Amino acid sequence: TFGSDWGTVAVSLGETKVLTHVTCDLGAPTTSRPNEGKLQLNVNLGGVAFLDEAQTTHDQRSLTLNSLLERTFRSSRCVDLESLCVAAEQHVWCIRVDINVLNHDGNLYDASTIATLAALMHFRRPDVTFADDDLRIYTEKEREFIPLLFLHYPVSVTYCIYKSSGQPIVDPTLLEENAADSVIVLSFNSYQELCTLNAGGTAPTNVRTIMQCARNAATRAKALVDFIRKALSLDEERRLQGSRLIQGLASLFGETPHKLSFKKLMGQQKQEAPLVDKMEVDSNTILRADIEETEAKEETSKKQTDVPLDATSWLPQDENSQELPTPSQASTSKAGKGKQNRSKGKANKKQHAKKQNHSDSEEETKHVI
Protein backbone atom coordinates (compact mmCIF):
# COMPACT_ATOMS: atom_id res chain seq x y z
CA THR A 1 0.00 0.00 0.00
CA PHE A 2 1.37 3.40 -1.07
CA GLY A 3 0.73 6.59 0.85
CA SER A 4 0.05 10.03 -0.53
CA ASP A 5 3.62 11.19 0.19
CA TRP A 6 6.57 10.02 -1.88
CA GLY A 7 8.43 7.14 -0.26
CA THR A 8 5.66 6.04 2.12
CA VAL A 9 4.94 2.33 1.71
CA ALA A 10 3.26 -0.28 3.94
CA VAL A 11 3.78 -4.00 3.35
CA SER A 12 1.81 -6.83 4.95
CA LEU A 13 2.85 -10.49 4.81
CA GLY A 14 0.03 -12.25 6.57
CA GLU A 15 -0.17 -10.66 10.02
CA THR A 16 3.32 -9.09 9.73
CA LYS A 17 2.99 -5.41 8.86
CA VAL A 18 5.83 -2.95 8.20
CA LEU A 19 5.56 0.77 7.45
CA THR A 20 8.50 2.49 5.73
CA HIS A 21 9.05 6.19 5.12
CA VAL A 22 11.91 7.78 3.15
CA THR A 23 13.12 11.36 3.61
CA CYS A 24 16.04 13.33 2.22
CA ASP A 25 18.15 16.28 3.29
CA LEU A 26 21.28 18.06 2.08
CA GLY A 27 24.47 17.57 4.06
CA ALA A 28 28.23 17.32 3.87
CA PRO A 29 29.84 14.15 2.48
CA THR A 30 32.38 11.99 4.24
CA THR A 31 36.09 12.64 3.74
CA SER A 32 36.71 9.14 2.38
CA ARG A 33 33.98 9.44 -0.30
CA PRO A 34 33.55 13.15 -1.11
CA ASN A 35 31.51 12.58 -4.30
CA GLU A 36 28.94 10.11 -2.93
CA GLY A 37 25.69 10.61 -1.03
CA LYS A 38 24.60 8.85 2.13
CA LEU A 39 22.05 6.13 2.82
CA GLN A 40 20.91 5.66 6.43
CA LEU A 41 18.61 2.92 7.73
CA ASN A 42 16.75 3.15 11.04
CA VAL A 43 14.60 0.34 12.51
CA ASN A 44 11.91 1.01 15.12
CA LEU A 45 10.35 -1.90 17.05
CA GLY A 46 8.54 0.11 19.68
CA GLY A 47 5.02 -1.23 19.15
CA VAL A 48 5.85 -4.90 18.60
CA ALA A 49 4.36 -7.19 21.23
CA PHE A 50 5.50 -10.57 19.85
CA LEU A 51 9.16 -11.58 19.92
CA ASP A 52 10.85 -14.92 19.45
CA GLU A 53 12.54 -16.98 22.14
CA ALA A 54 16.13 -16.42 20.98
CA GLN A 55 15.90 -12.62 20.98
CA THR A 56 13.78 -11.56 23.93
CA THR A 57 14.47 -7.82 23.84
CA HIS A 58 13.70 -5.15 21.29
CA ASP A 59 17.33 -4.07 21.11
CA GLN A 60 18.57 -7.51 19.99
CA ARG A 61 15.91 -7.81 17.30
CA SER A 62 16.42 -4.24 16.05
CA LEU A 63 20.21 -4.66 15.88
CA THR A 64 20.02 -7.90 13.92
CA LEU A 65 17.38 -6.49 11.57
CA ASN A 66 19.30 -3.25 11.07
CA SER A 67 22.56 -5.09 10.32
CA LEU A 68 20.80 -7.34 7.79
CA LEU A 69 19.21 -4.36 6.03
CA GLU A 70 22.54 -2.51 5.91
CA ARG A 71 24.24 -5.55 4.38
CA THR A 72 21.43 -5.95 1.86
CA PHE A 73 21.18 -2.33 0.72
CA ARG A 74 24.36 -0.49 1.72
CA SER A 75 27.07 -3.14 1.42
CA SER A 76 25.67 -4.44 -1.87
CA ARG A 77 25.50 -0.81 -3.18
CA CYS A 78 22.06 -1.13 -4.74
CA VAL A 79 21.52 2.67 -4.85
CA ASP A 80 23.80 4.75 -7.07
CA LEU A 81 25.23 7.07 -4.42
CA GLU A 82 27.27 9.08 -6.92
CA SER A 83 24.04 10.39 -8.46
CA LEU A 84 23.20 11.97 -5.08
CA CYS A 85 26.19 14.33 -5.25
CA VAL A 86 25.35 18.00 -5.81
CA ALA A 87 28.83 19.49 -5.35
CA ALA A 88 31.86 17.37 -4.53
CA GLU A 89 33.16 17.83 -0.98
CA GLN A 90 30.39 20.36 -0.26
CA HIS A 91 26.78 19.20 -0.71
CA VAL A 92 25.31 15.72 -1.14
CA TRP A 93 21.87 14.21 -0.57
CA CYS A 94 21.42 12.18 2.64
CA ILE A 95 18.67 9.58 2.22
CA ARG A 96 17.10 8.32 5.46
CA VAL A 97 14.85 5.25 5.59
CA ASP A 98 12.70 4.73 8.70
CA ILE A 99 11.35 1.17 9.07
CA ASN A 100 8.51 0.95 11.61
CA VAL A 101 7.37 -2.57 12.50
CA LEU A 102 3.65 -2.42 13.25
CA ASN A 103 3.14 -6.12 13.95
CA HIS A 104 5.50 -9.11 13.97
CA ASP A 105 4.10 -12.55 13.19
CA GLY A 106 7.11 -14.10 11.48
CA ASN A 107 9.28 -13.43 8.40
CA LEU A 108 10.16 -9.92 9.49
CA TYR A 109 13.31 -9.85 7.33
CA ASP A 110 11.45 -10.33 4.05
CA ALA A 111 8.75 -7.81 4.92
CA SER A 112 11.36 -5.19 5.88
CA THR A 113 13.44 -5.65 2.72
CA ILE A 114 10.37 -5.55 0.46
CA ALA A 115 9.09 -2.42 2.19
CA THR A 116 12.51 -0.72 2.04
CA LEU A 117 13.01 -1.51 -1.65
CA ALA A 118 9.48 -0.41 -2.56
CA ALA A 119 9.87 2.83 -0.58
CA LEU A 120 13.21 3.67 -2.21
CA MET A 121 11.77 2.97 -5.68
CA HIS A 122 8.68 5.04 -4.89
CA PHE A 123 10.63 7.99 -3.45
CA ARG A 124 11.29 11.20 -5.40
CA ARG A 125 13.77 13.89 -4.42
CA PRO A 126 13.56 17.59 -5.39
CA ASP A 127 15.75 19.07 -8.09
CA VAL A 128 18.72 21.23 -7.04
CA THR A 129 21.04 23.67 -8.81
CA PHE A 130 24.37 24.87 -7.45
CA ALA A 131 26.07 27.78 -9.21
CA ASP A 132 28.36 30.54 -7.89
CA ASP A 133 28.12 29.16 -4.33
CA ASP A 134 24.35 29.55 -4.52
CA LEU A 135 22.27 26.46 -3.71
CA ARG A 136 18.66 26.47 -4.83
CA ILE A 137 16.09 23.74 -4.13
CA TYR A 138 13.04 23.67 -6.42
CA THR A 139 9.54 22.75 -5.31
CA GLU A 140 7.33 20.15 -6.98
CA LYS A 141 5.35 22.87 -8.77
CA GLU A 142 8.47 24.44 -10.24
CA ARG A 143 10.21 21.24 -11.35
CA GLU A 144 9.27 17.58 -11.22
CA PHE A 145 10.86 15.48 -8.56
CA ILE A 146 13.64 13.07 -9.58
CA PRO A 147 13.58 9.34 -8.69
CA LEU A 148 16.59 7.53 -7.29
CA LEU A 149 18.93 5.57 -9.53
CA PHE A 150 19.47 1.88 -8.80
CA LEU A 151 22.22 -0.51 -9.80
CA HIS A 152 20.24 -3.60 -8.79
CA TYR A 153 17.14 -4.51 -6.76
CA PRO A 154 17.81 -6.86 -3.80
CA VAL A 155 15.10 -8.82 -1.97
CA SER A 156 15.63 -11.29 0.90
CA VAL A 157 14.01 -14.73 1.25
CA THR A 158 13.90 -16.57 4.59
CA TYR A 159 13.95 -20.37 5.06
CA CYS A 160 13.52 -22.44 8.23
CA ILE A 161 15.22 -25.83 8.57
CA TYR A 162 14.24 -28.54 11.04
CA LYS A 163 16.14 -31.60 12.22
CA SER A 164 13.03 -33.78 12.00
CA SER A 165 12.49 -33.08 8.27
CA GLY A 166 15.00 -32.22 5.59
CA GLN A 167 12.52 -30.06 3.66
CA PRO A 168 13.03 -26.30 4.31
CA ILE A 169 10.03 -24.00 4.77
CA VAL A 170 9.81 -20.61 3.05
CA ASP A 171 7.98 -17.55 4.46
CA PRO A 172 7.68 -18.88 8.03
CA THR A 173 5.30 -17.65 10.71
CA LEU A 174 6.37 -16.74 14.24
CA LEU A 175 5.59 -20.23 15.62
CA GLU A 176 7.54 -21.85 12.79
CA GLU A 177 10.50 -19.56 13.45
CA ASN A 178 10.47 -20.40 17.17
CA ALA A 179 10.37 -24.13 16.44
CA ALA A 180 13.05 -23.99 13.72
CA ASP A 181 16.54 -25.35 14.39
CA SER A 182 18.23 -23.18 11.73
CA VAL A 183 17.27 -20.06 9.77
CA ILE A 184 18.77 -19.16 6.38
CA VAL A 185 18.29 -15.67 4.92
CA LEU A 186 19.28 -15.23 1.26
CA SER A 187 19.19 -11.90 -0.57
CA PHE A 188 19.02 -12.00 -4.37
CA ASN A 189 18.47 -9.26 -6.91
CA SER A 190 16.43 -9.33 -10.10
CA TYR A 191 19.51 -10.54 -12.03
CA GLN A 192 19.53 -13.65 -9.77
CA GLU A 193 22.83 -12.62 -8.17
CA LEU A 194 23.52 -13.37 -4.51
CA CYS A 195 23.85 -10.21 -2.40
CA THR A 196 23.91 -11.51 1.20
CA LEU A 197 23.78 -14.87 2.97
CA ASN A 198 22.97 -15.21 6.67
CA ALA A 199 22.77 -18.72 8.17
CA GLY A 200 22.66 -19.71 11.82
CA GLY A 201 21.32 -22.44 14.05
CA THR A 202 21.98 -25.94 15.30
CA ALA A 203 20.60 -28.04 12.42
CA PRO A 204 23.32 -29.41 10.10
CA THR A 205 22.86 -28.05 6.58
CA ASN A 206 24.55 -29.66 3.61
CA VAL A 207 25.37 -28.18 0.24
CA ARG A 208 22.33 -29.71 -1.46
CA THR A 209 19.76 -27.98 0.77
CA ILE A 210 21.56 -24.63 0.53
CA MET A 211 21.65 -24.86 -3.27
CA GLN A 212 17.95 -25.78 -3.35
CA CYS A 213 17.13 -22.75 -1.21
CA ALA A 214 19.36 -20.53 -3.37
CA ARG A 215 17.72 -21.61 -6.65
CA ASN A 216 14.19 -21.10 -5.33
CA ALA A 217 15.13 -17.83 -3.61
CA ALA A 218 16.49 -16.45 -6.89
CA THR A 219 13.22 -17.15 -8.73
CA ARG A 220 11.15 -15.87 -5.80
CA ALA A 221 13.18 -12.63 -5.59
CA LYS A 222 12.75 -12.01 -9.31
CA ALA A 223 8.97 -12.49 -9.01
CA LEU A 224 8.81 -10.11 -6.03
CA VAL A 225 10.73 -7.41 -7.91
CA ASP A 226 8.35 -7.75 -10.86
CA PHE A 227 5.41 -7.45 -8.45
CA ILE A 228 6.86 -4.23 -6.94
CA ARG A 229 7.35 -2.75 -10.41
CA LYS A 230 3.76 -3.50 -11.42
CA ALA A 231 2.43 -1.99 -8.20
CA LEU A 232 4.54 1.14 -8.79
CA SER A 233 3.24 1.48 -12.34
CA LEU A 234 -0.38 1.27 -11.12
CA ASP A 235 0.28 3.89 -8.44
CA GLU A 236 1.88 6.16 -11.04
CA GLU A 237 -1.15 5.82 -13.29
CA ARG A 238 -3.42 6.88 -10.43
CA ARG A 239 -1.29 9.93 -9.73
CA LEU A 240 -1.24 10.91 -13.41
CA GLN A 241 -5.02 10.72 -13.53
CA GLY A 242 -5.10 13.32 -10.77
CA SER A 243 -7.12 11.23 -8.34
CA ARG A 244 -6.00 12.05 -4.81
CA LEU A 245 -8.26 9.35 -3.35
CA ILE A 246 -5.37 6.98 -2.83
CA GLN A 247 -6.03 3.98 -0.62
CA GLY A 248 -4.98 5.10 2.85
CA LEU A 249 -2.66 3.28 5.21
CA ALA A 250 -5.52 2.80 7.69
CA SER A 251 -6.85 0.02 5.45
CA LEU A 252 -3.99 -2.17 6.70
CA PHE A 253 -5.88 -2.77 9.93
CA GLY A 254 -9.16 -3.58 8.22
CA GLU A 255 -10.39 -6.84 6.75
CA THR A 256 -10.79 -5.49 3.22
CA PRO A 257 -8.57 -7.23 0.64
CA HIS A 258 -5.75 -5.16 -0.78
CA LYS A 259 -5.94 -4.06 -4.39
CA LEU A 260 -2.16 -4.23 -4.88
CA SER A 261 -1.79 -7.87 -3.84
CA PHE A 262 0.64 -10.39 -5.28
CA LYS A 263 -2.07 -12.81 -6.44
CA LYS A 264 -4.07 -10.16 -8.26
CA LEU A 265 -1.15 -8.46 -10.01
CA MET A 266 0.78 -11.61 -10.92
CA GLY A 267 -2.23 -13.34 -12.43
CA GLN A 268 -3.42 -15.60 -9.59
CA GLN A 269 -0.07 -17.39 -9.46
CA LYS A 270 0.58 -19.86 -6.69
CA GLN A 271 3.14 -18.55 -4.25
CA GLU A 272 4.23 -21.31 -1.94
CA ALA A 273 3.09 -24.59 -3.52
CA PRO A 274 5.32 -24.35 -6.63
CA LEU A 275 8.31 -23.61 -4.44
CA VAL A 276 7.84 -26.85 -2.50
CA ASP A 277 7.20 -28.77 -5.73
CA LYS A 278 10.32 -27.32 -7.29
CA MET A 279 12.37 -28.31 -4.27
CA GLU A 280 11.08 -31.88 -4.48
CA VAL A 281 11.69 -32.00 -8.22
CA ASP A 282 15.19 -30.64 -7.74
CA SER A 283 15.98 -33.27 -5.10
CA ASN A 284 14.55 -36.04 -7.30
CA THR A 285 16.50 -34.85 -10.34
CA ILE A 286 19.68 -34.66 -8.26
CA LEU A 287 19.14 -38.21 -6.98
CA ARG A 288 18.44 -39.46 -10.49
CA ALA A 289 21.57 -37.74 -11.78
CA ASP A 290 23.62 -39.37 -9.02
CA ILE A 291 22.17 -42.81 -9.86
CA GLU A 292 22.91 -42.32 -13.56
CA GLU A 293 26.47 -41.27 -12.77
CA THR A 294 27.05 -44.34 -10.59
CA GLU A 295 25.60 -46.62 -13.29
CA ALA A 296 27.82 -45.01 -15.91
CA LYS A 297 30.86 -45.48 -13.67
CA GLU A 298 29.97 -49.14 -13.11
CA GLU A 299 29.61 -49.72 -16.84
CA THR A 300 32.95 -48.10 -17.56
CA SER A 301 34.61 -50.14 -14.81
CA LYS A 302 33.11 -53.36 -16.25
CA LYS A 303 34.38 -52.44 -19.71
CA GLN A 304 37.81 -51.75 -18.31
CA THR A 305 37.90 -55.10 -16.48
CA ASP A 306 36.94 -56.97 -19.67
CA VAL A 307 39.81 -55.38 -21.64
CA PRO A 308 43.08 -57.36 -21.23
CA LEU A 309 45.80 -55.47 -19.39
CA ASP A 310 48.78 -54.15 -21.30
CA ALA A 311 51.83 -55.17 -19.32
CA THR A 312 54.15 -52.90 -21.29
CA SER A 313 52.76 -49.77 -19.65
CA TRP A 314 53.46 -50.63 -16.01
CA LEU A 315 55.99 -53.50 -15.98
CA PRO A 316 59.76 -52.78 -16.20
CA GLN A 317 61.23 -53.75 -19.54
CA ASP A 318 64.66 -55.13 -20.23
CA GLU A 319 67.06 -53.30 -22.42
CA ASN A 320 67.20 -55.99 -25.08
CA SER A 321 63.48 -56.81 -24.92
CA GLN A 322 61.17 -55.52 -27.67
CA GLU A 323 57.49 -54.70 -27.70
CA LEU A 324 55.08 -57.17 -29.15
CA PRO A 325 53.96 -56.38 -32.70
CA THR A 326 50.43 -55.27 -33.34
CA PRO A 327 48.14 -57.47 -35.46
CA SER A 328 48.56 -55.16 -38.46
CA GLN A 329 52.34 -55.33 -38.18
CA ALA A 330 52.21 -59.10 -37.77
CA SER A 331 50.11 -59.48 -40.91
CA THR A 332 52.39 -57.25 -42.98
CA SER A 333 55.59 -58.86 -41.69
CA LYS A 334 57.53 -61.14 -44.06
CA ALA A 335 58.53 -64.74 -43.56
CA GLY A 336 62.24 -63.86 -43.38
CA LYS A 337 61.69 -61.50 -40.50
CA GLY A 338 59.90 -64.22 -38.55
CA LYS A 339 63.04 -66.34 -38.50
CA GLN A 340 65.11 -63.44 -37.22
CA ASN A 341 62.55 -62.77 -34.44
CA ARG A 342 62.76 -66.44 -33.37
CA SER A 343 66.57 -66.28 -33.07
CA LYS A 344 66.35 -63.02 -31.10
CA GLY A 345 63.71 -64.52 -28.80
CA LYS A 346 66.04 -67.43 -27.94
CA ALA A 347 68.87 -65.01 -27.10
CA ASN A 348 66.52 -62.94 -24.90
CA LYS A 349 65.44 -66.06 -23.00
CA LYS A 350 69.06 -66.95 -22.25
CA GLN A 351 69.81 -63.42 -21.02
CA HIS A 352 66.67 -63.40 -18.87
CA ALA A 353 67.66 -66.73 -17.25
CA LYS A 354 71.05 -65.28 -16.40
CA LYS A 355 69.49 -62.15 -14.83
CA GLN A 356 67.15 -64.10 -12.57
CA ASN A 357 70.06 -64.86 -10.22
CA HIS A 358 70.96 -61.16 -9.97
CA SER A 359 67.51 -59.58 -9.41
CA ASP A 360 68.86 -57.15 -6.80
CA SER A 361 71.49 -55.61 -9.04
CA GLU A 362 71.71 -51.83 -9.64
CA GLU A 363 70.63 -52.09 -13.30
CA GLU A 364 67.37 -53.85 -12.37
CA THR A 365 66.53 -51.33 -9.63
CA LYS A 366 67.15 -48.42 -11.99
CA HIS A 367 64.58 -49.78 -14.42
CA VAL A 368 61.98 -50.17 -11.67
CA ILE A 369 62.56 -46.63 -10.37
C-alpha positions in Angstrom: 0.0 0.0 0.0 1.4 3.4 -1.1 0.7 6.6 0.9 0.0 10.0 -0.5 3.6 11.2 0.2 6.6 10.0 -1.9 8.4 7.1 -0.3 5.7 6.0 2.1 4.9 2.3 1.7 3.3 -0.3 3.9 3.8 -4.0 3.3 1.8 -6.8 5.0 2.9 -10.5 4.8 0.0 -12.2 6.6 -0.2 -10.7 10.0 3.3 -9.1 9.7 3.0 -5.4 8.9 5.8 -3.0 8.2 5.6 0.8 7.5 8.5 2.5 5.7 9.0 6.2 5.1 11.9 7.8 3.2 13.1 11.4 3.6 16.0 13.3 2.2 18.2 16.3 3.3 21.3 18.1 2.1 24.5 17.6 4.1 28.2 17.3 3.9 29.8 14.2 2.5 32.4 12.0 4.2 36.1 12.6 3.7 36.7 9.1 2.4 34.0 9.4 -0.3 33.5 13.1 -1.1 31.5 12.6 -4.3 28.9 10.1 -2.9 25.7 10.6 -1.0 24.6 8.8 2.1 22.0 6.1 2.8 20.9 5.7 6.4 18.6 2.9 7.7 16.8 3.1 11.0 14.6 0.3 12.5 11.9 1.0 15.1 10.4 -1.9 17.0 8.5 0.1 19.7 5.0 -1.2 19.1 5.8 -4.9 18.6 4.4 -7.2 21.2 5.5 -10.6 19.8 9.2 -11.6 19.9 10.9 -14.9 19.4 12.5 -17.0 22.1 16.1 -16.4 21.0 15.9 -12.6 21.0 13.8 -11.6 23.9 14.5 -7.8 23.8 13.7 -5.1 21.3 17.3 -4.1 21.1 18.6 -7.5 20.0 15.9 -7.8 17.3 16.4 -4.2 16.0 20.2 -4.7 15.9 20.0 -7.9 13.9 17.4 -6.5 11.6 19.3 -3.3 11.1 22.6 -5.1 10.3 20.8 -7.3 7.8 19.2 -4.4 6.0 22.5 -2.5 5.9 24.2 -5.5 4.4 21.4 -5.9 1.9 21.2 -2.3 0.7 24.4 -0.5 1.7 27.1 -3.1 1.4 25.7 -4.4 -1.9 25.5 -0.8 -3.2 22.1 -1.1 -4.7 21.5 2.7 -4.8 23.8 4.7 -7.1 25.2 7.1 -4.4 27.3 9.1 -6.9 24.0 10.4 -8.5 23.2 12.0 -5.1 26.2 14.3 -5.2 25.3 18.0 -5.8 28.8 19.5 -5.3 31.9 17.4 -4.5 33.2 17.8 -1.0 30.4 20.4 -0.3 26.8 19.2 -0.7 25.3 15.7 -1.1 21.9 14.2 -0.6 21.4 12.2 2.6 18.7 9.6 2.2 17.1 8.3 5.5 14.9 5.2 5.6 12.7 4.7 8.7 11.4 1.2 9.1 8.5 0.9 11.6 7.4 -2.6 12.5 3.6 -2.4 13.3 3.1 -6.1 14.0 5.5 -9.1 14.0 4.1 -12.6 13.2 7.1 -14.1 11.5 9.3 -13.4 8.4 10.2 -9.9 9.5 13.3 -9.8 7.3 11.5 -10.3 4.0 8.7 -7.8 4.9 11.4 -5.2 5.9 13.4 -5.7 2.7 10.4 -5.6 0.5 9.1 -2.4 2.2 12.5 -0.7 2.0 13.0 -1.5 -1.6 9.5 -0.4 -2.6 9.9 2.8 -0.6 13.2 3.7 -2.2 11.8 3.0 -5.7 8.7 5.0 -4.9 10.6 8.0 -3.4 11.3 11.2 -5.4 13.8 13.9 -4.4 13.6 17.6 -5.4 15.7 19.1 -8.1 18.7 21.2 -7.0 21.0 23.7 -8.8 24.4 24.9 -7.5 26.1 27.8 -9.2 28.4 30.5 -7.9 28.1 29.2 -4.3 24.4 29.5 -4.5 22.3 26.5 -3.7 18.7 26.5 -4.8 16.1 23.7 -4.1 13.0 23.7 -6.4 9.5 22.8 -5.3 7.3 20.2 -7.0 5.3 22.9 -8.8 8.5 24.4 -10.2 10.2 21.2 -11.4 9.3 17.6 -11.2 10.9 15.5 -8.6 13.6 13.1 -9.6 13.6 9.3 -8.7 16.6 7.5 -7.3 18.9 5.6 -9.5 19.5 1.9 -8.8 22.2 -0.5 -9.8 20.2 -3.6 -8.8 17.1 -4.5 -6.8 17.8 -6.9 -3.8 15.1 -8.8 -2.0 15.6 -11.3 0.9 14.0 -14.7 1.2 13.9 -16.6 4.6 14.0 -20.4 5.1 13.5 -22.4 8.2 15.2 -25.8 8.6 14.2 -28.5 11.0 16.1 -31.6 12.2 13.0 -33.8 12.0 12.5 -33.1 8.3 15.0 -32.2 5.6 12.5 -30.1 3.7 13.0 -26.3 4.3 10.0 -24.0 4.8 9.8 -20.6 3.1 8.0 -17.5 4.5 7.7 -18.9 8.0 5.3 -17.7 10.7 6.4 -16.7 14.2 5.6 -20.2 15.6 7.5 -21.9 12.8 10.5 -19.6 13.4 10.5 -20.4 17.2 10.4 -24.1 16.4 13.1 -24.0 13.7 16.5 -25.3 14.4 18.2 -23.2 11.7 17.3 -20.1 9.8 18.8 -19.2 6.4 18.3 -15.7 4.9 19.3 -15.2 1.3 19.2 -11.9 -0.6 19.0 -12.0 -4.4 18.5 -9.3 -6.9 16.4 -9.3 -10.1 19.5 -10.5 -12.0 19.5 -13.6 -9.8 22.8 -12.6 -8.2 23.5 -13.4 -4.5 23.8 -10.2 -2.4 23.9 -11.5 1.2 23.8 -14.9 3.0 23.0 -15.2 6.7 22.8 -18.7 8.2 22.7 -19.7 11.8 21.3 -22.4 14.1 22.0 -25.9 15.3 20.6 -28.0 12.4 23.3 -29.4 10.1 22.9 -28.1 6.6 24.5 -29.7 3.6 25.4 -28.2 0.2 22.3 -29.7 -1.5 19.8 -28.0 0.8 21.6 -24.6 0.5 21.7 -24.9 -3.3 18.0 -25.8 -3.3 17.1 -22.8 -1.2 19.4 -20.5 -3.4 17.7 -21.6 -6.6 14.2 -21.1 -5.3 15.1 -17.8 -3.6 16.5 -16.4 -6.9 13.2 -17.2 -8.7 11.2 -15.9 -5.8 13.2 -12.6 -5.6 12.7 -12.0 -9.3 9.0 -12.5 -9.0 8.8 -10.1 -6.0 10.7 -7.4 -7.9 8.3 -7.8 -10.9 5.4 -7.5 -8.4 6.9 -4.2 -6.9 7.4 -2.7 -10.4 3.8 -3.5 -11.4 2.4 -2.0 -8.2 4.5 1.1 -8.8 3.2 1.5 -12.3 -0.4 1.3 -11.1 0.3 3.9 -8.4 1.9 6.2 -11.0 -1.2 5.8 -13.3 -3.4 6.9 -10.4 -1.3 9.9 -9.7 -1.2 10.9 -13.4 -5.0 10.7 -13.5 -5.1 13.3 -10.8 -7.1 11.2 -8.3 -6.0 12.0 -4.8 -8.3 9.4 -3.4 -5.4 7.0 -2.8 -6.0 4.0 -0.6 -5.0 5.1 2.9 -2.7 3.3 5.2 -5.5 2.8 7.7 -6.8 0.0 5.5 -4.0 -2.2 6.7 -5.9 -2.8 9.9 -9.2 -3.6 8.2 -10.4 -6.8 6.8 -10.8 -5.5 3.2 -8.6 -7.2 0.6 -5.7 -5.2 -0.8 -5.9 -4.1 -4.4 -2.2 -4.2 -4.9 -1.8 -7.9 -3.8 0.6 -10.4 -5.3 -2.1 -12.8 -6.4 -4.1 -10.2 -8.3 -1.2 -8.5 -10.0 0.8 -11.6 -10.9 -2.2 -13.3 -12.4 -3.4 -15.6 -9.6 -0.1 -17.4 -9.5 0.6 -19.9 -6.7 3.1 -18.6 -4.3 4.2 -21.3 -1.9 3.1 -24.6 -3.5 5.3 -24.4 -6.6 8.3 -23.6 -4.4 7.8 -26.9 -2.5 7.2 -28.8 -5.7 10.3 -27.3 -7.3 12.4 -28.3 -4.3 11.1 -31.9 -4.5 11.7 -32.0 -8.2 15.2 -30.6 -7.7 16.0 -33.3 -5.1 14.6 -36.0 -7.3 16.5 -34.9 -10.3 19.7 -34.7 -8.3 19.1 -38.2 -7.0 18.4 -39.5 -10.5 21.6 -37.7 -11.8 23.6 -39.4 -9.0 22.2 -42.8 -9.9 22.9 -42.3 -13.6 26.5 -41.3 -12.8 27.0 -44.3 -10.6 25.6 -46.6 -13.3 27.8 -45.0 -15.9 30.9 -45.5 -13.7 30.0 -49.1 -13.1 29.6 -49.7 -16.8 33.0 -48.1 -17.6 34.6 -50.1 -14.8 33.1 -53.4 -16.2 34.4 -52.4 -19.7 37.8 -51.7 -18.3 37.9 -55.1 -16.5 36.9 -57.0 -19.7 39.8 -55.4 -21.6 43.1 -57.4 -21.2 45.8 -55.5 -19.4 48.8 -54.1 -21.3 51.8 -55.2 -19.3 54.2 -52.9 -21.3 52.8 -49.8 -19.7 53.5 -50.6 -16.0 56.0 -53.5 -16.0 59.8 -52.8 -16.2 61.2 -53.7 -19.5 64.7 -55.1 -20.2 67.1 -53.3 -22.4 67.2 -56.0 -25.1 63.5 -56.8 -24.9 61.2 -55.5 -27.7 57.5 -54.7 -27.7 55.1 -57.2 -29.1 54.0 -56.4 -32.7 50.4 -55.3 -33.3 48.1 -57.5 -35.5 48.6 -55.2 -38.5 52.3 -55.3 -38.2 52.2 -59.1 -37.8 50.1 -59.5 -40.9 52.4 -57.3 -43.0 55.6 -58.9 -41.7 57.5 -61.1 -44.1 58.5 -64.7 -43.6 62.2 -63.9 -43.4 61.7 -61.5 -40.5 59.9 -64.2 -38.5 63.0 -66.3 -38.5 65.1 -63.4 -37.2 62.6 -62.8 -34.4 62.8 -66.4 -33.4 66.6 -66.3 -33.1 66.3 -63.0 -31.1 63.7 -64.5 -28.8 66.0 -67.4 -27.9 68.9 -65.0 -27.1 66.5 -62.9 -24.9 65.4 -66.1 -23.0 69.1 -66.9 -22.2 69.8 -63.4 -21.0 66.7 -63.4 -18.9 67.7 -66.7 -17.3 71.1 -65.3 -16.4 69.5 -62.1 -14.8 67.2 -64.1 -12.6 70.1 -64.9 -10.2 71.0 -61.2 -10.0 67.5 -59.6 -9.4 68.9 -57.1 -6.8 71.5 -55.6 -9.0 71.7 -51.8 -9.6 70.6 -52.1 -13.3 67.4 -53.9 -12.4 66.5 -51.3 -9.6 67.1 -48.4 -12.0 64.6 -49.8 -14.4 62.0 -50.2 -11.7 62.6 -46.6 -10.4 
